[in-house]
Amino acid sequence: MKKRIAFVSFLVLIMFLLCIMRLCFIISSDKYKSVFSENGKYTVKAGHIDGMIYDKNMNPLVNRKSIYKAVVIPNPESIREIRPYVVDEKEFSENIKTGKPFVCKVTENNFESDDIYVFEVPLRYSDDDLAVHITGYTSDGRGVCGIEKSYDPVLRGNGKDIEMIFTSDAQGGVLKGEDISVSDEDVKNGVVLTLDSDIQKICEEVCKNVKKGAVVVMDIKNGDILAMASFPSYKRSEIGNALENK
């Protein structure tokens, strides 16, 4: 009987030591250290900026206009201050219920609350952009046609997210006094074309009433295309209608 008890006790001791060894392995593993370091982090993405498209004089042909987006840590003070400037009230009210930091579009960029962070997020396209046939457009984060498609790896590869990383507690709330990581640097790298925005604008203005046709302006000294426009044109905000138009 004593031998059996000793044997069982020995097995229990071995199993206990194996558990201790396994725990030590987990704690020292780089893989698990990485997982542990990510716990307690909450990321809010305010927007994304793709690489730039410039004319020959470094005038931007995309990202020419912007909007304000605010990352809000919800509490009575921050909610009360930002609410009058929120664009989508319904979405705003739903986000408040989560109790976690969230992003919303606003019409103002100057707030007193330390729990409101406003970013100026570029709009990739505007209805008054030049050379839309040349620059093309994107869909689902990829270039579909034009420069956007031809140089997709460059334009997407030089893009970046605008985001904030908070340290959170077990309930997902933000821990006060902890460091907040912010990523919002401007994106300047991209593609430079031979187009001249001034000449391009003249061509598009002069031919805006042309029902069907095209115009090209070339530098006869080196063959650079200074302007190129096709008519009728289209708005990228109404791309669906344009694609169905014969």
Protein Blocks (a to p, Z undefined) as FASTA:
>chain_A
ZZmmmmmmmmmmmmmmmmmmmmmmmmmpmklmmmmmmgopacddfbdcddddddfkopaf
bhkbccddddddddfklmmmmmmmpfblmlmmmmmmnopacddddfbfbdfbfkbccddd
ddfbafkbghklmnopaeehiafbhjllmmmmmmmmmgccddddddddfkopacehiacd
ddfbdcfbdcddfbdfklmmmmmmmmmmpmbdcdddddfknopafbdcddddddfklmmm
mmmpZZ
